[in-house]
Amino acid sequence: MAAEGHLPRLDAAIFADTGWEPRAVYEHLDRIEREIAEPAGIPVLRVSSGNIRTDALDPSKRFASMPLHILNPSGGKGMSRRQCTGQYKIRPIKEKVRELLGRPHPQRIPAGVFVEQWIGISVDEFHRAKDADVAYMKNRFPLIEQDLSRTDCLRLLRSRGFGSTPKSACLGCPYHGNAQWRALRDSSPEEWRDVVEFDAAIRTGNARATAEGKPLLGQAYLHRSRQPLDRAPIDHVTAHEWAARQSDVFNAVADTELELGEPEGCSPWSCRSGVPTQADLDLTA
């Protein structure tokens, strides 16, 4: 939207690379940079705090823990603390922002000097829209301001030839649902073997804690069933996934209507016919 002039041009876009994203994400990022960002003069800055997979298995590394599913000796269930987002996503972004402001750590950033940081949270998840925890970053949420839902965004992407946009997440993220695990197993055997091997390797927690004689009292797993990933019930379709499939049917109908030019109804970005709705008026104000 910024590249097309629907929003002000960005000074830069920042991608925090954990080193363990799906191959499809890196390919998509390359395409976005090549076809969208570069022609619009928007630099894509890739930052990193290391490779999360390598660090987790390196006994010499101080590892920021992943939210692993834990099965305790008593049969009780829990999750380990999630520190990986702060270490591998937020920290390198903040470091790059300080660099862009000309005030790398530990320099003090004067009052009133800040970046406006756009975050792509849609109206479906407005509760995630929060202020930054540092004064030199002011968060803004253009999708919410434009009243765009996740479905609206997907439809916009499809209309621009980006219908296969992948989700950005670590290959072995414990927050994956069954659908994501199945997609990895069925479409990318090499990456599936990688996460299965990683799942087996973290059974007693991260390598450094184990090497220091502080292994988990229980056992850690990537899948919420707390079973080895290659034996976990990932073919089970959850109620949430069924609901998403139902939504996909209605979205397909809406896409067909858009392509056929139905006489009534509006897309999120422009009114196709008839009297503009209040949403259209708000978007174009």
Secondary structure, 3 states (H helix, E strand, C coil): CCCCCCCCCCCCEEEECCCCCCHHHHHHHHHHHHHHHHHHCCCEEEECCCCHHHHHCCCCCCCCCCCCEEECCCCCEEECCCCHHHHHHHHHHHHHHHHHCCCCCCCCCCCCCCEEEECCCCHHHHHHCCCCCCCCEEEECHHHHCCCCHHHHHHHHHHCCCCCCCCCCCCCCCCCCHHHHHHHHHHCHHHHHHHHHHHHHCCCCCHHHHHCCCCCCCEEECCCCCCCHHHCCCCCCCHHHHHHHHHHHHHHHHHHHHHHCCCCCECCCCECCCCCCHHHHHHHC
